[in-house]
Amino acid sequence: MSTPFTPQAVEAIKRHMNDDHAEDALIIVQGLAERPEASTAMTSGVDAEGIEFTIDGGERVRVGWGETLTERAQVREAVVRLYREACGRLGIPAKGEH
């Protein structure tokens, strides 16, 4: 898997997702990784093609961005897009869309 991100950037993205957006990650896993039964999701990898999560302490699942990212700044937009798409599939309102 290719990545335009430095190892430090990947670690920072993972830390931010796990510290501040664990619930959003779980929604992405449940809605887009076809794991509706998942109860936890930790971001375990990020590259140009997608984001990887470790769910329920072991299994790894991957969700593609739908495009190839070339800059770190694109990650936020891509995660928001995945989150909103997952909410739509799960039939739940996205934050800020209540």
Jmol script that loads the backbone (N, CA, C; Angstrom):
load data "model"
ATOM      1  N   MET A   1       0.824  -1.180   0.000  1.00  0.00           N
ATOM      2  CA  MET A   1       0.000   0.000   0.000  1.00  0.00           C
ATOM      3  C   MET A   1       0.870   1.245   0.000  1.00  0.00           C
ATOM      4  N   SER A   2       0.580   2.113  -0.900  1.00  0.00           N
ATOM      5  CA  SER A   2       1.371   3.332  -0.999  1.00  0.00           C
ATOM      6  C   SER A   2       0.869   4.355   0.015  1.00  0.00           C
ATOM      7  N   THR A   3       1.732   5.280   0.346  1.00  0.00           N
ATOM      8  CA  THR A   3       1.297   6.360   1.232  1.00  0.00           C
ATOM      9  C   THR A   3       2.101   7.620   0.969  1.00  0.00           C
ATOM     10  N   PRO A   4       1.414   8.736   0.852  1.00  0.00           N
ATOM     11  CA  PRO A   4       2.110  10.014   0.736  1.00  0.00           C
ATOM     12  C   PRO A   4       2.414  10.594   2.122  1.00  0.00           C
ATOM     13  N   PHE A   5       2.051   9.855   3.170  1.00  0.00           N
ATOM     14  CA  PHE A   5       2.169  10.351   4.527  1.00  0.00           C
ATOM     15  C   PHE A   5       3.413   9.795   5.209  1.00  0.00           C
ATOM     16  N   THR A   6       4.090  10.636   5.964  1.00  0.00           N
ATOM     17  CA  THR A   6       5.238  10.187   6.747  1.00  0.00           C
ATOM     18  C   THR A   6       4.742   9.285   7.879  1.00  0.00           C
ATOM     19  N   PRO A   7       5.618   8.461   8.425  1.00  0.00           N
ATOM     20  CA  PRO A   7       5.204   7.648   9.581  1.00  0.00           C
ATOM     21  C   PRO A   7       4.685   8.510  10.734  1.00  0.00           C
ATOM     22  N   GLN A   8       5.271   9.676  10.915  1.00  0.00           N
ATOM     23  CA  GLN A   8       4.824  10.585  11.980  1.00  0.00           C
ATOM     24  C   GLN A   8       3.397  11.083  11.708  1.00  0.00           C
ATOM     25  N   ALA A   9       3.105  11.378  10.449  1.00  0.00           N
ATOM     26  CA  ALA A   9       1.760  11.836  10.093  1.00  0.00           C
ATOM     27  C   ALA A   9       0.746  10.716  10.309  1.00  0.00           C
ATOM     28  N   VAL A  10       1.094   9.506   9.929  1.00  0.00           N
ATOM     29  CA  VAL A  10       0.196   8.365  10.135  1.00  0.00           C
ATOM     30  C   VAL A  10      -0.088   8.180  11.625  1.00  0.00           C
ATOM     31  N   GLU A  11       0.946   8.246  12.444  1.00  0.00           N
ATOM     32  CA  GLU A  11       0.763   8.102  13.888  1.00  0.00           C
ATOM     33  C   GLU A  11      -0.126   9.212  14.444  1.00  0.00           C
ATOM     34  N   ALA A  12       0.056  10.431  13.967  1.00  0.00           N
ATOM     35  CA  ALA A  12      -0.757  11.556  14.434  1.00  0.00           C
ATOM     36  C   ALA A  12      -2.223  11.376  14.024  1.00  0.00           C
ATOM     37  N   ILE A  13      -2.460  10.906  12.814  1.00  0.00           N
ATOM     38  CA  ILE A  13      -3.828  10.671  12.343  1.00  0.00           C
ATOM     39  C   ILE A  13      -4.474   9.570  13.179  1.00  0.00           C
ATOM     40  N   LYS A  14      -3.761   8.478  13.386  1.00  0.00           N
ATOM     41  CA  LYS A  14      -4.295   7.375  14.188  1.00  0.00           C
ATOM     42  C   LYS A  14      -4.611   7.840  15.606  1.00  0.00           C
ATOM     43  N   ARG A  15      -3.700   8.571  16.212  1.00  0.00           N
ATOM     44  CA  ARG A  15      -3.895   9.068  17.579  1.00  0.00           C
ATOM     45  C   ARG A  15      -5.139   9.967  17.648  1.00  0.00           C
ATOM     46  N   HIS A  16      -5.256  10.886  16.688  1.00  0.00           N
ATOM     47  CA  HIS A  16      -6.403  11.793  16.659  1.00  0.00           C
ATOM     48  C   HIS A  16      -7.710  11.013  16.492  1.00  0.00           C
ATOM     49  N   MET A  17      -7.733  10.075  15.555  1.00  0.00           N
ATOM     50  CA  MET A  17      -8.942   9.279  15.346  1.00  0.00           C
ATOM     51  C   MET A  17      -9.302   8.496  16.608  1.00  0.00           C
ATOM     52  N   ASN A  18      -8.320   7.868  17.229  1.00  0.00           N
ATOM     53  CA  ASN A  18      -8.592   7.028  18.387  1.00  0.00           C
ATOM     54  C   ASN A  18      -8.938   7.838  19.633  1.00  0.00           C
ATOM     55  N   ASP A  19      -8.331   9.007  19.778  1.00  0.00           N
ATOM     56  CA  ASP A  19      -8.597   9.842  20.950  1.00  0.00           C
ATOM     57  C   ASP A  19      -9.890  10.645  20.821  1.00  0.00           C
ATOM     58  N   ASP A  20     -10.172  11.132  19.616  1.00  0.00           N
ATOM     59  CA  ASP A  20     -11.280  12.071  19.439  1.00  0.00           C
ATOM     60  C   ASP A  20     -12.453  11.557  18.603  1.00  0.00           C
ATOM     61  N   HIS A  21     -12.260  10.467  17.859  1.00  0.00           N
ATOM     62  CA  HIS A  21     -13.304  10.032  16.922  1.00  0.00           C
ATOM     63  C   HIS A  21     -13.545   8.527  16.936  1.00  0.00           C
ATOM     64  N   ALA A  22     -13.384   7.896  18.087  1.00  0.00           N
ATOM     65  CA  ALA A  22     -13.578   6.445  18.169  1.00  0.00           C
ATOM     66  C   ALA A  22     -15.014   6.057  17.807  1.00  0.00           C
ATOM     67  N   GLU A  23     -15.993   6.835  18.240  1.00  0.00           N
ATOM     68  CA  GLU A  23     -17.389   6.532  17.899  1.00  0.00           C
ATOM     69  C   GLU A  23     -17.628   6.649  16.401  1.00  0.00           C
ATOM     70  N   ASP A  24     -17.020   7.652  15.770  1.00  0.00           N
ATOM     71  CA  ASP A  24     -17.162   7.821  14.325  1.00  0.00           C
ATOM     72  C   ASP A  24     -16.522   6.654  13.586  1.00  0.00           C
ATOM     73  N   ALA A  25     -15.372   6.193  14.076  1.00  0.00           N
ATOM     74  CA  ALA A  25     -14.700   5.050  13.463  1.00  0.00           C
ATOM     75  C   ALA A  25     -15.586   3.819  13.535  1.00  0.00           C
ATOM     76  N   LEU A  26     -16.238   3.611  14.672  1.00  0.00           N
ATOM     77  CA  LEU A  26     -17.119   2.457  14.814  1.00  0.00           C
ATOM     78  C   LEU A  26     -18.284   2.539  13.831  1.00  0.00           C
ATOM     79  N   ILE A  27     -18.839   3.717  13.648  1.00  0.00           N
ATOM     80  CA  ILE A  27     -19.928   3.890  12.679  1.00  0.00           C
ATOM     81  C   ILE A  27     -19.440   3.566  11.276  1.00  0.00           C
ATOM     82  N   ILE A  28     -18.233   4.003  10.926  1.00  0.00           N
ATOM     83  CA  ILE A  28     -17.678   3.698   9.603  1.00  0.00           C
ATOM     84  C   ILE A  28     -17.537   2.190   9.437  1.00  0.00           C
ATOM     85  N   VAL A  29     -17.022   1.516  10.446  1.00  0.00           N
ATOM     86  CA  VAL A  29     -16.855   0.059  10.389  1.00  0.00           C
ATOM     87  C   VAL A  29     -18.213  -0.629  10.261  1.00  0.00           C
ATOM     88  N   GLN A  30     -19.161  -0.230  11.081  1.00  0.00           N
ATOM     89  CA  GLN A  30     -20.472  -0.876  11.051  1.00  0.00           C
ATOM     90  C   GLN A  30     -21.179  -0.659   9.712  1.00  0.00           C
ATOM     91  N   GLY A  31     -21.063   0.547   9.172  1.00  0.00           N
ATOM     92  CA  GLY A  31     -21.797   0.879   7.958  1.00  0.00           C
ATOM     93  C   GLY A  31     -21.104   0.554   6.653  1.00  0.00           C
ATOM     94  N   LEU A  32     -19.773   0.640   6.631  1.00  0.00           N
ATOM     95  CA  LEU A  32     -19.059   0.488   5.358  1.00  0.00           C
ATOM     96  C   LEU A  32     -18.164  -0.747   5.271  1.00  0.00           C
ATOM     97  N   ALA A  33     -17.802  -1.324   6.403  1.00  0.00           N
ATOM     98  CA  ALA A  33     -16.953  -2.510   6.387  1.00  0.00           C
ATOM     99  C   ALA A  33     -17.781  -3.783   6.590  1.00  0.00           C
ATOM    100  N   GLU A  34     -19.104  -3.596   6.551  1.00  0.00           N
ATOM    101  CA  GLU A  34     -20.023  -4.728   6.677  1.00  0.00           C
ATOM    102  C   GLU A  34     -19.800  -5.520   7.964  1.00  0.00           C
ATOM    103  N   ARG A  35     -19.592  -4.791   9.051  1.00  0.00           N
ATOM    104  CA  ARG A  35     -19.422  -5.399  10.366  1.00  0.00           C
ATOM    105  C   ARG A  35     -20.389  -4.729  11.353  1.00  0.00           C
ATOM    106  N   PRO A  36     -21.717  -4.855  11.112  1.00  0.00           N
ATOM    107  CA  PRO A  36     -22.677  -4.166  11.984  1.00  0.00           C
ATOM    108  C   PRO A  36     -22.628  -4.635  13.433  1.00  0.00           C
ATOM    109  N   GLU A  37     -22.059  -5.815  13.665  1.00  0.00           N
ATOM    110  CA  GLU A  37     -21.990  -6.345  15.023  1.00  0.00           C
ATOM    111  C   GLU A  37     -20.790  -5.823  15.804  1.00  0.00           C
ATOM    112  N   ALA A  38     -19.876  -5.106  15.140  1.00  0.00           N
ATOM    113  CA  ALA A  38     -18.671  -4.611  15.814  1.00  0.00           C
ATOM    114  C   ALA A  38     -19.061  -3.713  16.991  1.00  0.00           C
ATOM    115  N   SER A  39     -18.295  -3.840  18.083  1.00  0.00           N
ATOM    116  CA  SER A  39     -18.574  -3.010  19.253  1.00  0.00           C
ATOM    117  C   SER A  39     -17.446  -2.029  19.559  1.00  0.00           C
ATOM    118  N   THR A  40     -16.267  -2.252  18.975  1.00  0.00           N
ATOM    119  CA  THR A  40     -15.163  -1.305  19.101  1.00  0.00           C
ATOM    120  C   THR A  40     -14.419  -1.237  17.783  1.00  0.00           C
ATOM    121  N   ALA A  41     -13.816  -0.093  17.531  1.00  0.00           N
ATOM    122  CA  ALA A  41     -13.007   0.089  16.324  1.00  0.00           C
ATOM    123  C   ALA A  41     -11.889   1.071  16.630  1.00  0.00           C
ATOM    124  N   MET A  42     -10.664   0.630  16.454  1.00  0.00           N
ATOM    125  CA  MET A  42      -9.489   1.478  16.642  1.00  0.00           C
ATOM    126  C   MET A  42      -8.830   1.681  15.287  1.00  0.00           C
ATOM    127  N   THR A  43      -8.493   2.912  14.952  1.00  0.00           N
ATOM    128  CA  THR A  43      -7.791   3.172  13.706  1.00  0.00           C
ATOM    129  C   THR A  43      -6.387   2.599  13.829  1.00  0.00           C
ATOM    130  N   SER A  44      -6.031   1.720  12.898  1.00  0.00           N
ATOM    131  CA  SER A  44      -4.737   1.045  12.973  1.00  0.00           C
ATOM    132  C   SER A  44      -3.843   1.307  11.776  1.00  0.00           C
ATOM    133  N   GLY A  45      -4.352   2.000  10.764  1.00  0.00           N
ATOM    134  CA  GLY A  45      -3.532   2.308   9.605  1.00  0.00           C
ATOM    135  C   GLY A  45      -4.205   3.314   8.693  1.00  0.00           C
ATOM    136  N   VAL A  46      -3.398   4.057   7.970  1.00  0.00           N
ATOM    137  CA  VAL A  46      -3.885   5.058   7.018  1.00  0.00           C
ATOM    138  C   VAL A  46      -2.881   5.115   5.880  1.00  0.00           C
ATOM    139  N   ASP A  47      -3.381   5.116   4.648  1.00  0.00           N
ATOM    140  CA  ASP A  47      -2.510   5.327   3.505  1.00  0.00           C
ATOM    141  C   ASP A  47      -3.293   6.037   2.415  1.00  0.00           C
ATOM    142  N   ALA A  48      -2.712   6.151   1.248  1.00  0.00           N
ATOM    143  CA  ALA A  48      -3.326   6.912   0.171  1.00  0.00           C
ATOM    144  C   ALA A  48      -4.641   6.319  -0.304  1.00  0.00           C
ATOM    145  N   GLU A  49      -4.816   5.019  -0.109  1.00  0.00           N
ATOM    146  CA  GLU A  49      -5.991   4.337  -0.650  1.00  0.00           C
ATOM    147  C   GLU A  49      -7.115   4.124   0.354  1.00  0.00           C
ATOM    148  N   GLY A  50      -6.804   4.162   1.657  1.00  0.00           N
ATOM    149  CA  GLY A  50      -7.867   3.920   2.615  1.00  0.00           C
ATOM    150  C   GLY A  50      -7.403   3.968   4.056  1.00  0.00           C
ATOM    151  N   ILE A  51      -8.306   3.541   4.917  1.00  0.00           N
ATOM    152  CA  ILE A  51      -8.076   3.559   6.352  1.00  0.00           C
ATOM    153  C   ILE A  51      -8.363   2.164   6.896  1.00  0.00           C
ATOM    154  N   GLU A  52      -7.573   1.754   7.862  1.00  0.00           N
ATOM    155  CA  GLU A  52      -7.712   0.419   8.434  1.00  0.00           C
ATOM    156  C   GLU A  52      -8.089   0.533   9.907  1.00  0.00           C
ATOM    157  N   PHE A  53      -8.953  -0.386  10.321  1.00  0.00           N
ATOM    158  CA  PHE A  53      -9.405  -0.420  11.706  1.00  0.00           C
ATOM    159  C   PHE A  53      -9.188  -1.811  12.275  1.00  0.00           C
ATOM    160  N   THR A  54      -8.874  -1.882  13.552  1.00  0.00           N
ATOM    161  CA  THR A  54      -8.868  -3.136  14.282  1.00  0.00           C
ATOM    162  C   THR A  54     -10.145  -3.139  15.099  1.00  0.00           C
ATOM    163  N   ILE A  55     -10.969  -4.168  14.874  1.00  0.00           N
ATOM    164  CA  ILE A  55     -12.257  -4.198  15.552  1.00  0.00           C
ATOM    165  C   ILE A  55     -12.295  -5.284  16.617  1.00  0.00           C
ATOM    166  N   ASP A  56     -13.005  -4.972  17.678  1.00  0.00           N
ATOM    167  CA  ASP A  56     -13.210  -5.901  18.783  1.00  0.00           C
ATOM    168  C   ASP A  56     -11.924  -6.590  19.217  1.00  0.00           C
ATOM    169  N   GLY A  57     -10.832  -5.820  19.174  1.00  0.00           N
ATOM    170  CA  GLY A  57      -9.567  -6.308  19.701  1.00  0.00           C
ATOM    171  C   GLY A  57      -8.747  -7.202  18.801  1.00  0.00           C
ATOM    172  N   GLY A  58      -9.164  -7.469  17.566  1.00  0.00           N
ATOM    173  CA  GLY A  58      -8.355  -8.370  16.768  1.00  0.00           C
ATOM    174  C   GLY A  58      -8.487  -8.257  15.262  1.00  0.00           C
ATOM    175  N   GLU A  59      -9.677  -8.447  14.738  1.00  0.00           N
ATOM    176  CA  GLU A  59      -9.853  -8.463  13.287  1.00  0.00           C
ATOM    177  C   GLU A  59      -9.550  -7.091  12.688  1.00  0.00           C
ATOM    178  N   ARG A  60      -8.842  -7.107  11.567  1.00  0.00           N
ATOM    179  CA  ARG A  60      -8.561  -5.856  10.850  1.00  0.00           C
ATOM    180  C   ARG A  60      -9.463  -5.763   9.634  1.00  0.00           C
ATOM    181  N   VAL A  61     -10.048  -4.592   9.460  1.00  0.00           N
ATOM    182  CA  VAL A  61     -10.878  -4.321   8.293  1.00  0.00           C
ATOM    183  C   VAL A  61     -10.404  -3.023   7.660  1.00  0.00           C
ATOM    184  N   ARG A  62     -10.624  -2.920   6.376  1.00  0.00           N
ATOM    185  CA  ARG A  62     -10.154  -1.767   5.618  1.00  0.00           C
ATOM    186  C   ARG A  62     -11.318  -1.145   4.869  1.00  0.00           C
ATOM    187  N   VAL A  63     -11.331   0.183   4.832  1.00  0.00           N
ATOM    188  CA  VAL A  63     -12.339   0.920   4.081  1.00  0.00           C
ATOM    189  C   VAL A  63     -11.592   1.869   3.148  1.00  0.00           C
ATOM    190  N   GLY A  64     -11.881   1.772   1.871  1.00  0.00           N
ATOM    191  CA  GLY A  64     -11.228   2.624   0.886  1.00  0.00           C
ATOM    192  C   GLY A  64     -11.802   4.029   0.882  1.00  0.00           C
ATOM    193  N   TRP A  65     -10.941   4.963   0.506  1.00  0.00           N
ATOM    194  CA  TRP A  65     -11.362   6.362   0.424  1.00  0.00           C
ATOM    195  C   TRP A  65     -12.285   6.607  -0.762  1.00  0.00           C
ATOM    196  N   GLY A  66     -12.159   5.796  -1.797  1.00  0.00           N
ATOM    197  CA  GLY A  66     -12.913   6.049  -3.021  1.00  0.00           C
ATOM    198  C   GLY A  66     -12.133   6.905  -4.002  1.00  0.00           C
ATOM    199  N   GLU A  67     -10.945   7.303  -3.588  1.00  0.00           N
ATOM    200  CA  GLU A  67     -10.018   8.069  -4.414  1.00  0.00           C
ATOM    201  C   GLU A  67      -8.624   7.910  -3.803  1.00  0.00           C
ATOM    202  N   THR A  68      -7.612   8.277  -4.534  1.00  0.00           N
ATOM    203  CA  THR A  68      -6.251   8.228  -4.007  1.00  0.00           C
ATOM    204  C   THR A  68      -5.906   9.586  -3.418  1.00  0.00           C
ATOM    205  N   LEU A  69      -5.558   9.580  -2.133  1.00  0.00           N
ATOM    206  CA  LEU A  69      -5.190  10.828  -1.471  1.00  0.00           C
ATOM    207  C   LEU A  69      -3.723  11.123  -1.730  1.00  0.00           C
ATOM    208  N   THR A  70      -3.417  12.402  -1.866  1.00  0.00           N
ATOM    209  CA  THR A  70      -2.038  12.804  -2.131  1.00  0.00           C
ATOM    210  C   THR A  70      -1.477  13.727  -1.060  1.00  0.00           C
ATOM    211  N   GLU A  71      -2.361  14.229  -0.168  1.00  0.00           N
ATOM    212  CA  GLU A  71      -1.925  15.156   0.878  1.00  0.00           C
ATOM    213  C   GLU A  71      -2.631  14.826   2.190  1.00  0.00           C
ATOM    214  N   ARG A  72      -1.936  15.068   3.284  1.00  0.00           N
ATOM    215  CA  ARG A  72      -2.503  14.798   4.607  1.00  0.00           C
ATOM    216  C   ARG A  72      -3.805  15.550   4.836  1.00  0.00           C
ATOM    217  N   ALA A  73      -3.898  16.760   4.347  1.00  0.00           N
ATOM    218  CA  ALA A  73      -5.095  17.574   4.563  1.00  0.00           C
ATOM    219  C   ALA A  73      -6.357  16.912   3.992  1.00  0.00           C
ATOM    220  N   GLN A  74      -6.205  16.033   3.033  1.00  0.00           N
ATOM    221  CA  GLN A  74      -7.352  15.356   2.427  1.00  0.00           C
ATOM    222  C   GLN A  74      -7.961  14.301   3.350  1.00  0.00           C
ATOM    223  N   VAL A  75      -7.215  13.840   4.337  1.00  0.00           N
ATOM    224  CA  VAL A  75      -7.694  12.768   5.209  1.00  0.00           C
ATOM    225  C   VAL A  75      -8.952  13.198   5.952  1.00  0.00           C
ATOM    226  N   ARG A  76      -8.967  14.384   6.503  1.00  0.00           N
ATOM    227  CA  ARG A  76     -10.136  14.850   7.257  1.00  0.00           C
ATOM    228  C   ARG A  76     -11.384  14.813   6.391  1.00  0.00           C
ATOM    229  N   GLU A  77     -11.304  15.373   5.200  1.00  0.00           N
ATOM    230  CA  GLU A  77     -12.454  15.382   4.293  1.00  0.00           C
ATOM    231  C   GLU A  77     -12.888  13.965   3.944  1.00  0.00           C
ATOM    232  N   ALA A  78     -11.923  13.083   3.728  1.00  0.00           N
ATOM    233  CA  ALA A  78     -12.239  11.705   3.369  1.00  0.00           C
ATOM    234  C   ALA A  78     -12.917  10.979   4.528  1.00  0.00           C
ATOM    235  N   VAL A  79     -12.447  11.189   5.748  1.00  0.00           N
ATOM    236  CA  VAL A  79     -13.061  10.552   6.910  1.00  0.00           C
ATOM    237  C   VAL A  79     -14.488  11.075   7.099  1.00  0.00           C
ATOM    238  N   VAL A  80     -14.688  12.360   6.965  1.00  0.00           N
ATOM    239  CA  VAL A  80     -16.032  12.933   7.096  1.00  0.00           C
ATOM    240  C   VAL A  80     -16.963  12.336   6.046  1.00  0.00           C
ATOM    241  N   ARG A  81     -16.481  12.203   4.835  1.00  0.00           N
ATOM    242  CA  ARG A  81     -17.278  11.616   3.755  1.00  0.00           C
ATOM    243  C   ARG A  81     -17.662  10.168   4.098  1.00  0.00           C
ATOM    244  N   LEU A  82     -16.692   9.368   4.563  1.00  0.00           N
ATOM    245  CA  LEU A  82     -16.979   7.986   4.947  1.00  0.00           C
ATOM    246  C   LEU A  82     -17.986   7.936   6.093  1.00  0.00           C
ATOM    247  N   TYR A  83     -17.793   8.796   7.079  1.00  0.00           N
ATOM    248  CA  TYR A  83     -18.699   8.841   8.231  1.00  0.00           C
ATOM    249  C   TYR A  83     -20.129   9.137   7.777  1.00  0.00           C
ATOM    250  N   ARG A  84     -20.304  10.138   6.944  1.00  0.00           N
ATOM    251  CA  ARG A  84     -21.649  10.506   6.480  1.00  0.00           C
ATOM    252  C   ARG A  84     -22.268   9.394   5.646  1.00  0.00           C
ATOM    253  N   GLU A  85     -21.462   8.764   4.806  1.00  0.00           N
ATOM    254  CA  GLU A  85     -21.957   7.649   4.000  1.00  0.00           C
ATOM    255  C   GLU A  85     -22.382   6.492   4.909  1.00  0.00           C
ATOM    256  N   ALA A  86     -21.580   6.198   5.928  1.00  0.00           N
ATOM    257  CA  ALA A  86     -21.909   5.120   6.862  1.00  0.00           C
ATOM    258  C   ALA A  86     -23.196   5.437   7.620  1.00  0.00           C
ATOM    259  N   CYS A  87     -23.356   6.669   8.068  1.00  0.00           N
ATOM    260  CA  CYS A  87     -24.589   7.060   8.754  1.00  0.00           C
ATOM    261  C   CYS A  87     -25.794   6.836   7.844  1.00  0.00           C
ATOM    262  N   GLY A  88     -25.656   7.220   6.584  1.00  0.00           N
ATOM    263  CA  GLY A  88     -26.734   7.011   5.626  1.00  0.00           C
ATOM    264  C   GLY A  88     -27.089   5.544   5.468  1.00  0.00           C
ATOM    265  N   ARG A  89     -26.091   4.703   5.379  1.00  0.00           N
ATOM    266  CA  ARG A  89     -26.342   3.257   5.235  1.00  0.00           C
ATOM    267  C   ARG A  89     -26.970   2.663   6.492  1.00  0.00           C
ATOM    268  N   LEU A  90     -26.585   3.192   7.631  1.00  0.00           N
ATOM    269  CA  LEU A  90     -27.127   2.678   8.887  1.00  0.00           C
ATOM    270  C   LEU A  90     -28.461   3.313   9.259  1.00  0.00           C
ATOM    271  N   GLY A  91     -28.854   4.361   8.527  1.00  0.00           N
ATOM    272  CA  GLY A  91     -30.112   5.034   8.797  1.00  0.00           C
ATOM    273  C   GLY A  91     -30.107   5.854  10.074  1.00  0.00           C
ATOM    274  N   ILE A  92     -28.937   6.412  10.398  1.00  0.00           N
ATOM    275  CA  ILE A  92     -28.827   7.265  11.573  1.00  0.00           C
ATOM    276  C   ILE A  92     -28.392   8.661  11.146  1.00  0.00           C
ATOM    277  N   PRO A  93     -28.788   9.689  11.903  1.00  0.00           N
ATOM    278  CA  PRO A  93     -28.370  11.040  11.528  1.00  0.00           C
ATOM    279  C   PRO A  93     -26.882  11.255  11.818  1.00  0.00           C
ATOM    280  N   ALA A  94     -26.220  11.920  10.899  1.00  0.00           N
ATOM    281  CA  ALA A  94     -24.812  12.300  11.122  1.00  0.00           C
ATOM    282  C   ALA A  94     -24.795  13.481  12.088  1.00  0.00           C
ATOM    283  N   LYS A  95     -23.712  13.607  12.821  1.00  0.00           N
ATOM    284  CA  LYS A  95     -23.564  14.756  13.726  1.00  0.00           C
ATOM    285  C   LYS A  95     -23.777  16.042  12.939  1.00  0.00           C
ATOM    286  N   GLY A  96     -24.505  16.957  13.546  1.00  0.00           N
ATOM    287  CA  GLY A  96     -24.746  18.237  12.884  1.00  0.00           C
ATOM    288  C   GLY A  96     -25.861  18.195  11.868  1.00  0.00           C
ATOM    289  N   GLU A  97     -26.476  17.008  11.682  1.00  0.00           N
ATOM    290  CA  GLU A  97     -27.558  16.890  10.698  1.00  0.00           C
ATOM    291  C   GLU A  97     -28.837  16.413  11.369  1.00  0.00           C
ATOM    292  N   HIS A  98     -29.031  16.780  12.626  1.00  0.00           N
ATOM    293  CA  HIS A  98     -30.210  16.309  13.376  1.00  0.00           C
ATOM    294  C   HIS A  98     -31.398  17.157  13.051  1.00  0.00           C
TER     295      HIS A  98
END
end "model"
wireframe off; spacefill off
backbone 0.3
color backbone group
